[in-house]
Amino acid sequence: MRNPTRWISLALAAALLAPAAARPAERSETPERYRWDLRDLYPSEEAWSRAREDLARRIQRLPEHRGHLGDSAQALLSGLAAMFGVDRELGRVSTYASQLFDEDTRVARHLQMRQAAEQLAVDFGVAAAWVRPEILSLDPERVRSFLAQEKGLREYRFYLEDVLRWKPHTLGAAEERVVAEAGNLTGSGQAVYSILKDADLPWPTVKLASGAEVRLDPAAYALHRASRVREDRDRVFDAFFGAFRAFERTNGATLFAQVKAHLFTKNVRRFGSALDSALFRDNVPTSVYRQLLADVRKNLPTLHRYLRLRQRMMGLESLRYQDLYAPIVEKVELRFTPEEAMAVTLEAFAPLGKEYVEALRKGYQGRWTDFLPSTGKRSGAYSTGAYDVHPYQLLNFNGLYEDLSTLAHESGHSMHTYIANAGQPYPTSQYSIFVAEVASTLNENLLLHHMLARSRDDATRLYLLSTHLDTLRTTLFRQTLFADFELAFHEMAERGETLTGENLSAAYLKMVRDYYGHAHGVCRVDDVIAHEWEYVPHFYYDFYVYQYATSLVASTSIAKAIREEGRSGRARDAYLGLLRAGGSDYPIELLKRAGVDMTTSAPFQAAMAEMNATMDEMERILARRGPGPPKP
């Protein structure tokens, strides 16, 4: 019963994951091979403590270079080497403390370690606040002459040129110190919101059609909003967003506080708008953001086609927003052990070349990944790492296809970090968020097409295709809707309007109804959805979410070129060049070299073509299977 994709029986997967399913497993019960090995960062907590103490002393010595950066090329090199050396070690200290805490968030000592690392980061920001103003006080030609004189400065060229680009938005040393100190205050809105949402909000309990009573925290909401029972979906949405409605005023106040922090940065650094301020960091033209919004609104008919297909496959007389997460095909039992998931991803990434695959295989074997859920472990998934070590990734793997896809996603991030660190000196190794999600979503795309190429039965193909459509809907359309709303409420604040929970809810409801065709009968959006904005933490992140959409647009285009290029390898090599470039140039330019021009609508149109092609294939399968929706 084995096949090339190594799908395993439900019984075997259940046996592997039984401890997590039967009761919350303790970390000590997780086999070592499924736990990451943090000893590559520091051999012990005591070694970490010594490194932290040494780093604190190095931070205190940074001001010794103050006033001397312009003395000579060697003095500039010495100052930059000291600053970047601290930043490099700070990354290692912070990563270890954060990952140790994430293993079991109940351990107070590890929380204290993480907080100590966070304080070091603040201390570093204050101690180095004078560096950029001092560089900017120098004649730019003098800085460039230093670059020509001293070979050791070459790895700092991009940093120095970027500092010079910031000249119109950089303050004097004293003012920069004040701005650095304000960093302890500007996240207050987000901090209060997080405490309310993650710790203090009284989550409701609902009784499902089965008779089971469920406490609807965010994890339970994410699970039960996908119920096949429509009445349960209604209960879940009404209760969950009803809980947020009770705190609408508070959440409006916390979001307004965060927006005022963004406006503080915009004003103190002399930007024309909060959007200008946020996108300037990566030198992304604001036209790219606004073009994304325009492209999505222009292509809402494609979203509406998907919604009508979903309605048809679910056999519904009318579609509501509450129906968007329910499965639209019969359940397909795709289960994987961690070993099988690793094997499948390595096969799927073959188009990226032997070197890529073997490096990732080495990472899997070297315990880069923390696989299984356990009591107290941080939820979700991420990839992280330190420059002088290697990447790590945290998962909460339960053996489903979604978990396989998450492994592919995080492995994309990890390999981006691995290749960038190998290809760049530390000052240019750290890539921007704008390109970060390209590496992860490209791997998801390769996995999908790998699975489709090996799936012959209609049920499995429909499942995989519908999963891909859901990704396109939630990433291209839903995240862009969030970006649209984020721009709208920032512009409201810039016009002097006060943001309240009530007016934020009204604006959000109107926008969701516009996107989902409420007025045209495409998808009904009930009043309770007005409170969905309160559930989205990304609105506190300062124009972050649009990058999910732009990254998926870019990766879809690049993945298609790699899959279709045959033996030439040009698209693959250009993409690997993007990974290798790290942060050595601005993301728009790096993507152009990889074959994607995000200043045009062409990549977005390519993504729309893939979405429509996916729906075309699903409709062909449905036509073969006969009328009516697939039955569970």
N, C-alpha and C positions, 0 to 999 in steps of 0.2 A: 504493500500500500504506500510505499515511499515514492516520491516523485522529485523532479529536479529542484523544485522550490523548497523542499524539505518541510512541507507542511506536516504537522504532527497531529495525532489524535487528541481529541478533547480530554480523554482520560489521562494521557501522559502529562499534558500541560497542567491539568488540575492537580495531579499528584505532585508535580514540581512546585506549584505555587500554593499548595494546600495550607501551609502555616499562615500565609498572609490572608487567605480567604476565610479560614476558620476563626482566627483571632489575630489581633495585631501582633506581628512578630517582633521580638526584641532584636536589636542589631547583633547581639552575640549569637543569635540563632542563624544568621545569614552566613552561608559558606564564604570562606575567604575569597574564593575566585570571583565572587560577585560584588566584592567591595573594593573601592579604590584604595591605592596604597599611597598615603600622604607622606611616607618616609622619604620620598624623593624630594619633597620640599624641605622638611626638617626631620631629623631622626627622632626627635622627641619634643614634648612641650617645653622642656627645660632649654633645649637648643633654640627653640623659637623665642623664649623669653630673653635669652642672651642676645639674639639677633635684634629683638625689639629695643633693648636697652642701648645697644651699640648704635642703632639707627637714630634713636632719640638724641644721642650725642652728636651724630653727624648733622642732624637737622639744626642743632644749636650753633654749629660752626659755619653754616652757610653764609650768614651775614659778613664773615671775614672777607668775602670776595666783593662786597658792596663798595661801589665807587672805583673799582679797578678794572671793570670789564673792557673799558676803552683804552687801557694803558698800552696794550699790545695784543697781537694775535694769540700769543701764548697765554696771556692773562685771560682773554675771552675763553680760550679752550679750557683752561683750568676751572673757571667758574661754571661753565656749562657741564663739564665732566662731573663736577661735584654735585650739581643739581640733578642731572639725569641719573647719576649713580644712586642718589637717595631715592629717586622715583622708582628706579628698577628694583631696589631691595624692598621698598614699601609695597610694591605689587606682590612680592613673594610673601611678606609678612601678612598682608591683608588676605591673600588667597588662603593661606593655611588656616588662619583664625576663622574665616568665614566658612570654609568647608568643614572644619572640625565642628563648628556650631551646627551646621546643616545636617550632620550625621544624626544628631539627637538634640533637638532644640530645648529639651528639658534640663540640660546640663548647664547650671548657672556659671560655672567656671569658664566654659567655652563662650558664653555670652559676654562675659567680662573681657575675655581675650579679643573678641570681635570689636567690642566698644573701645578697647585700648588702641587697636589698630585704626579705627575710625578717627580717634582723637589725634593720633600721629599724622593722619592725612590732613586734618585741619591745621595742626602745628606746621606741617610742611608748607601748606598753602600760604600761611602767614609769613613764615621765614623766607619764602622765595618770592613774595609779592613784589619786591623791588626789581626783580630781574628784567621783566619785560619793559617797564618804564625806563630802566637804565639803558637797555639796548636801543630803545627808541630815541633816547636823548642824543645818541651818536649820529653823526652824518651817515646816511645809508651807504654812501660810497666808501666811507672808512670801513664799515662792516664788510662790504664786498671785497675790499682790498685785503682784509684779514683772511677772508675765505681763500683768496688767491695765494696768500703767503704761507698759510699753515695747512698742511695736508690733513692733520688730525681734525680740522674743522669740517671736513667734507661731509661727514655723517650728520652734521647739524645744519647743513645748508637749507634743507626744506623748512626746518623749524625757524631758522633766522629769517628766511624770506616771508614766512607766514607771520612772524612777529611784526615785520615791517608793514605787511598788509593791514595789520590791526591798528596802525598808528592813529588813524582818525578816531578810534574807539577806545584808546588806552589812556588812562589817567596818570597823574603824577604818582610818585612812590607812596606818599602819605595817603592819597585817596585810594590807591590800589590796596593798601593795607586795610583800610576801612571796609572796602568791598569784600576782601577776603574774610574779615571778621564777620561780616554780615552773612556769610555762608552758613553760620550757625542758626540764622533766623529765617532765611528765605525758603526753607523746606518745612516750615511749621504747619502750613495748611495741609500738606500731604501727610505729615506725621500724625496730625489729629485725625484726619480722615482714615488713615490706616488703622489706628487704634480702635476707632469706632467700628469700622467694617470687620476687622479681623478678630477683635477681642470683646467689644462691649455691646454690639448690636444684638438685641434679643431675637434670634432667629425663630420663625414660627414653626409649628408642627402641623402637618396636614395628614388626613386619613385618606389613603388611596383606595381605589376600587377593590383591591385585594383584601382590604381590611387592615393592612399594615399602616402604622403611624410612623411618619418620617419627619425628623427635624431638618428643616430646609436651610442648611448653611450653604455657602457657595459650591462646595463639592457635591452635595446632595442635589442642589438645583441643576448643576451641569449634568448629573446622571438622570434625573427624573424628568427634565424638560424633553428628553428624548423618548419618553414612554410611548408605547404603541396605543395606549388608551387615551382617547382625546379628552375625556372628562378629567383624567389625571393631569394632563398638560394644563388645562384651564386652572385647576386647583393650584398647581405649582406656580404658574405665572402670577396668579392673583395674590397668593400668599407671599411669595418671595419679593415681588416688587411692591406689594403692600407694606412690607416691613421697611423698605426704603422710603416709601411715601411718608411714613410716620416721622422720618428724620430729614425730610426735604429741606426744611429751613436750615438745619445744621449743615447738611452737605452743600447747600448753596453758599453758606458762609465760608466753609473750608476751601471750596474751589475758588471763590472770589479772593480769598487770602493768597492762594497760590498764584492766581493771575496777577494780583498786585505785585507779587515778587517778580514775575516776568516783566511787568511794566517798569519796576524799579531798575532792572538790568537794562531794559530798552532805553530808559531815560538817562541813566547815569552814564551809559556808553554811547549816547547820542546816535541811536538808530531811529529810522523813520517809523518802524512798527515792531511789534513783538515778533512777527513772522520774519522780518528782516534780521532781527537780532538772533533768533534761533537758527536760521539757515546760514548765516554768515560764518558760523563756526566751521562748517565744511565747505564753504565757498560754493554752496548750491544756490543757483539763481531762484528767486521767489517765483519766477515764471514756471519753473518745473512743478512746484506745488500747485499753482493755480491751473496749470495745464492738466495735471492729474484730475483735479476736480471737474474741469470742463470735459475731459475725455470720458470720465465715468458717467456724468450726467447725459452726455451725448449717446452713450451706449446703454442706457437704462432699458431699451427694448430687448437687449440680450439678457439682462437680469430678469425681465418680465417673461421672456421665453422660458427660462429655467423655472421660474415660479409656476408657470402654467404646466410645464412638464411634471414638476413635483405634485401639483394638484391632481393631474391625471393619474400618476402612478400610485398615489395614495387613495384614489377613488373617492375624492371629496367633491361635494357640490360647490363649496367655496373654500378658499385657502385663507388661513389667518396667520398672523405672526407667530402664534403659539405652535404652529405646525412645522416651523422651519427646521427644527432639530430632530424631529422624529425620522426613523429610518424609512426609506422609500422602496427598499427591496427586501426580499426574504432574508433572514439571517443566514450568513455564510460562516461556517466555523473554520476560520483561519487562526490557528494557534501556534505559538512558537516558544521554544525554550530560548534562553539567552544565547546559547551556542548556535542554535539554528538562525536566530535573528542576525547574529554577527556574520554567519556564513552567507545569508541571503544578501545583506548589504554589500559585502565584498564582491559578490557576483554582479550585483546591480551597478557597482561603480567601475566595472571593467572599462567602459568607454573613456574613463579619465586616465587610463594608463597603468602599467604594472607598478611603477614607482609609487604612485598614489595609493594603490591597493595594498602594496606590501608595507608601506609606512603605517597605514591604518590597522592592518593585521597585527603589526608589532605593538601598536597601542592597545588593541584589545587584549593581546597576550600579556602585556605589561601592566594590566589592571589600571588603565586610565578611567574606567567606567565603574560607577557605583549603581548597580542595577535595581535591586529589589526594594520595595517599600518596607518600612519597619516603624515601630512606635516612636513617635517624636521626630522622625525624619522630615526634613522640609519637603513640601509637596511640589509637584510640577517637575520641570526638567530644565537644565541649563548646561552650558559649556563654559569653562573658565581655564585659567592657567597662569603660570609665571614664565617670564621670558627665558630664564636660565634652566628651566626644567622641561616640562611638556604640558600639553593640555590635559584637563580632566573634564569628565561629564557626569552629571547627576541625572538619574532616571528614577521613575517609580514604575518599573516594568511588570505588567500583569499578563503578558503573553498574547495580547490581542494584536490585530493588524495595526491599530493606532499606535501601539507601543513600538512595533517594528518601524513605523514611519517616524516616530519620535527619535529612535536610535539613529536613523538615517539623517534626520534634521540636525541633531546635536553633533553627529560625526562630521557633518559638513562644516560646522563652526570650528570643531577641534582641528580638522585638517587645514582650515584656513589659517588658524593660529600657528599650527606646526610649520606650515610652508612659509608663512610670512616671517616667523622667527628665524627660520633657517636662511631665508633669503635677504634679510635686512638687518642692519645694526639696530640696537635698541631704540634710538630716537625716531626711527621711521618704521618700526615694526607694528605699531598699533593702528589698525584700520578703523575706518569710521563705521557707524551703524548703518549708514546709507548703503554700504556694500556688504556689511556683515550678513544680512539675511539673504543675499544672493547665493552664497555658498551653501546655506542650509536648505533653501527651497529648491535649488538645482538638484541636490541629492534626493530630495523627495520626488522630484519629477523623474529622475533616472530610475528610482525604485518603482514608481508606478508603472512605467513603460516596461521595465523588466518583468514585473508581475503579469502585466497584460500579455506579454509575448509568450508566457508560459501557461496561460489560463485558456482553456478551450471551452469550458461549459458556460452557458449564458448567465447562470446565476452569479458565478464568481466575477465574470466580466462586468455585469451590471453593478455589482457591489463596488468593485474598484473604480469604475467610471463615475458612479454616484458620489463616492468619497472624493474624487478629484473635483467634481462639480461643487461640492460643498466647500472645498478649500478655496476654489476660485470665488465663490459667492462671499464667503466670510472674509477673505483677505483682500480681494480687489474691490468689492462693493461695500461690505460692512466696515472695513477699516477706513476706506475713503469717506464713507458717511461720517465716521468719527472725526476724521481730519477736517471735513467740511464744517461740522459742528464746532470743533475746536477753534477754527479760524473765526467763525461767526461770533462766539462768545468773547474772544479776545478783541475783536473789532467793536463789539458792544462796549466793552470796558474802555477802549481807547476813545470812544465817542463820549465818555463820561457817564455812561449808563451804569447803574448799580446792578450787579448780578445777584439775583435772589433765587432761591429754590424754585419758586413759582414761575418766574419768567424763563429760567433755564429749562424747566419741564415743558413749558408751552412751545418754546423754540425747538426743542428736541423732537417732540411729537410731530410737529409740522414737517420737519425735515425727513423723519422716518416715513411718514405718509407720502411725501413727494417721491422718495426713492422707490418705495415698494408699490406704487400705483394704487394706493388706497382709494382715491377718488374715481378711478377707472375700473374698479372691481377686480384688480389683479390679486391683491393680497390685503385683507382687512387688518388694520392696525388699531387695536382697541386702546382706550384711554390709559389703561394701566401701563402701557409701554412708554408713556411719558417719563417714567422714572428709571428707565434703563441706564441713562447717563450716570446715575448715582452708583451704579455697579462697576463702572469702568475706571480703574485706577490710572490708566494711561493719560487721562485728561490732565493729570498733575505733572506730566513729564516734559512739557514744553515742546510741542510740535514734534512728537516722536512717531505717532502711529502711521503717518503717511508713508514712512519708509518701509513698512510691511508691504504695502501695495506696490511701491516703485521697485522694491527688491524682487517681488514675485514676477512683475512685468519683465524685468531684466533677465531673471533666471530662466523664465519660460522661453524667451528668445534664444538665449545661449544654449540651453539644453537641447532645443530643437536642432540648432546648427550642429552640435556635437553628435547627436544621434544620426543625423542624415548625411554627414560629410564623408562617410566611407573611410578609406585608408589615409587620406591626406593628413589628418591630424591638425590642420591649421586652427580650426575653431577650438579644439581641445587645448592646444598649446597657448593660444591667446588667453583662454580662460585661466590656465595655470599661471600664466604671467600676471594676471590680475591678482591671484592669491599671493604670488611671490612678491608682488609690489608692496604689500602691506599698506602702510600709510605714507608712502613716499611721494604721493601726489594727491590731488583732490579727487573725490570719488567720481565726479562727472567725467573727468579726463581719463581715469582708470577704466571706467566702463566703455568709453569710446574705443580705447585700445583693444578691449575684449570684444568689440563688434557691436556695441549697443549705444546708441545716441539717445540719452534720456531727455534731451532738450527738444525732441520731436515726438510726435504721436505714433511713429511707426512701431516701436516695441509694444505699446499698449494694443494697437490693432492686431499684432501677432498673437497676443494673449487672448484677445477676443476671438480670433480665428480658431485657436485651440479649444476654447470653451464651446464654440458652436460646433466644431468637429466632434467633440465629446458628446454633445446632445444628439448630433446626427447619428452616431453609432448606437447610442442608447435607443433611439427611435427605431432603428433598423432591427435591433434585437427584440424590441417590444412588438414590432410588426410580425416577426417570425413566431412569437409566442402566442399571438392571438389577442383578442380584445380583453380589456379589464386589467386591473392592477395585479402585479405579482402578489401571491398570497403567502403569509408567513407560515 
